[in-house]
Amino acid sequence: MLYATVLAEVNRRDDAIRECSLAIESSPGDPVMLYNVVCVYSRLGELERAIETLRQAIAAGYENFPWLHNDPDLDPLRDRPDFKALVPER
């Protein structure tokens, strides 16, 4: 996931998305891996993908909801109704 993050930072969008897919394939159902993919998707502006992957991360057991409210990677998602429905208020 670090590689995908770096690719996103240098505007290699397609490569970053490909690496996210590979990460999910290599660690299916891993809530932390899924969360990290959410961060990359959000940073890339792939908001629908980010929300869907966040659903998967939460279903897989991701529970650090306080961090979801503070992680700057998720800033593009916070005002969306689907994000608010997934992430309980503090």
N, C-alpha and C positions, 0 to 999 in steps of 0.2 A: 504494500500500500504506500510505502514511502516513495517508491518510484512513480506511482500514479500521481501522487501529490506534487512531486517535482515536475512531472510532465504537464500537469495542469498549470503550475506556476509559470512555465515557459511557453504557454499557449499551444501546446501540442495536444489539443483537445481529443482528437480521434484516438491517439495513442493512450491518453489517460483513461478514456472510456474503455478501451480494449483491456488495459491492465486491471481496471475495476472488475470487468467480467471474469478475467482470469483469477483474480483474488477470490471472488465469490465461488467459482468452480473449485478452487483448491481448498477452500474452507467452508463448505456449505453449512448453513445453519449456525455459524459462529457469530454471536451477536456483536462482538467488538469489531470483527472484520466488516460486518454489514454496516455498522455505525460509521466506520472510517470511509466506506464507500459513499455513504450519505454525504459526508463532509466534502468529498471530491466532487460529487455530482452538484451539490449546492454551490460550490465555488465556481463551477463551470456554467452555472445558470440552467442546469438540467433539473429544473425544479420538480417536474412530474416524476422523473426517475428517483430523485432524492426522497420524495414523499413515499413512494412505493417501497423503496429500500428501507426507509425508516419504519414503515409498517412491519416489514420482515424482521428487522432488528428487534423491535419490541416483542413481536410474536416469538422470537427465538430466545428472549429472556433479557434483553437490554433494559436496565432499570435505573440508570443514572439520570433521572429526570431533572435534577437541579442543574446538571451540566448542559442539558439540552437548552435550558433557558439562558445560558451564559456563553456557550461556545460561539465565537465570532464566525466560524464557518457556516453556521446555520442562520445568520442574520437575514439572508434572502427568504427564508422560510417562515419566520416567526409571525408575520402578519396574516399568513394564509389560514383560512378557516380549517382546511384539512390538517394543518400542523397543530392548530389549537385543539382540534378534536382528538388528536393522537396523544398530545402531551398535556398532562394535567397541570393546572395552575399551581403555583407554589403555595 
